[in-house]
C-alpha cells in the first residue's frame, strides 16, 4: 500500500510503498479516506516509543470492513497510522461517524476540540467572565474561542504572534479583541484588551507568553496550561500567582469510552452552534508538504485526502 513513512528518528516523511496491515483480533482494519495532522504528530523526534520505519500516526476517517464509516484517533496499532491507504486500530478506538457529519468535522472534533473543551470546562467559566486564549490561531485555539463563548464567557480575547491570522479571527467574529504578541510590551497589550483583567486563561504555548498573561489576570483567575510551543520552562514569580490557580491539563489520557462521549458531544455542539475552523487541504502524495506546514504553524487544521 502507499503510505507516508517516517524512516528514522527526526526524519521528515517519505511517501512510499509500505506493507499493509493484516487482520488482528481486537482491532479493526480501516480503509482510510481522510487523515488529519496535528501539532502532536510532528513534535520533537517522531515519536518516543516508536520503532522505525512507521507510518505517520495522525487521526482519520475511513471505512471498516463491514462498510461502516468510522473515526479513529492517534492510537493505530504500530507501525501503522492514518497517513496510509489502510490502517489497523484497536476496536475500542473506532467510533461510528453520523451520516450528517463530514470527514473534516469528525476529525477536528476529535483530538483538537477535546483539548479545548476539557480544560475550559475545568476552568468553570462563569457568565460574563473575561477569557483569554493564548496561542489562539491554531485549530485548538479556534475551537476554544468558540467554546468559551458557549460556556458563558462575556468577552473572549485571542492572542498569538501572527497579526494576519488574528485579523482572520476578528473577521469571522469569534474573538472580541486580539493581541499580537512579540511587540514592545506584551503585558500592556494584554492588559489593554482584558476589560479589567482576565478571569480564565487557556494557555496553549507556555513560556514567556504565559508569564505575561498572568500579569493581566485578576484575583481568582484560573490559568489552564496545555501546550509548550513557546517553551517548557518558566521563571515564575510566585507573587504573580497569588490568589490565582495554575493547572497543567492533560486531555488524552482518558478511557476510550470517556473520550468517545466527549467527541460525540462535540459533534452535536459543532452542528447546533456551527463551530468552524480554517482548513489546509492536501493529498497523501503531498504528505511531506503537509508535515512541513504543520511544523511551521499553519493557523489551520491540516487534512489529507487518502482515497477518493
Phi, psi and omega in degrees: 000162176271139182206157172266113194245135170266119187269337179202162183301128178086357183276153172283158182288153175233133178276120185203174173288143181214141181302132180287148178290153175257156178303147184213139178301135178082004181225161184239128171284132182233127171278106189285133178253318179222134178243152176240145179240139180225177183300322181296331182294331185249006181292135171057207177279122188288124315241163182302135178084005182259137174261153185246151357285158179210158177278146171307131185294281179063186175230167183189181176231139180198198182243130172283166181303332179273007177093353180296139173273125190225155172255147173218147181267207187274029185243033174303151176293125180297141012262026187268167181194186187287332185271061178203160182294332178220142175225172181230124189229137174307138188303324182289348179261008182251115189238133181295135178264124177301149184300327184278357183259125179281164184303315184297318179294318178302320180288313184296325180280003177276258188292312185295308184293325175298320178296338176271315187292315186301307180291327179294322177290324177293333178289343176056059180301130178263152182308128176086358183290158178269128184237133175249129171255113186261114189091048196273353191271349176281182183300309182299317180296318179299317178294318183298321178303317182285322179292322180302319178295316180297331181274002172117357181301141176270329180220130182236124182243136179253130177233137179191180184271334186271110180296323181292320178293323177295321178299323177299322178295319178294320180297326178281350177077021182257001174227135177286328178206164180226155176228119176275113183282158180096013178273196183291327183212088182295325180298314180297319180295319178294318178297318183298330181268359193272350181059044177097002178124142180277140175267330180223134173237122169262109187259114181257004188230333182061207179063205182298324178302322178294318178297321178294319180296325178305321182290348180255012179262162176255168178304141180089000182292149176244122180249119183249112184257126181226003182220166184223025185299335180257009178131143182265345181245139180228148175257089190269126169276114187299339178298329180289344183256357180300136179063025175225167176234139178239122183235138173258117190250128169259131188251349188262343187271062177234154180302150181307320181296324179290315179295323178296319179297321177296315180299315180295323176295318179295324175300318178294318179296319180299321181286315185289327186245008176054051175290128184224153173224166174278149182236152169235118190256138180224179171243171178301319179299336181264017182305319177300322179291320177298318178300312180297321179295320179294320178297327182280346183088090190276351185055033183195160174276124180273126174232156180224133174282122181263319175228154173094000000 
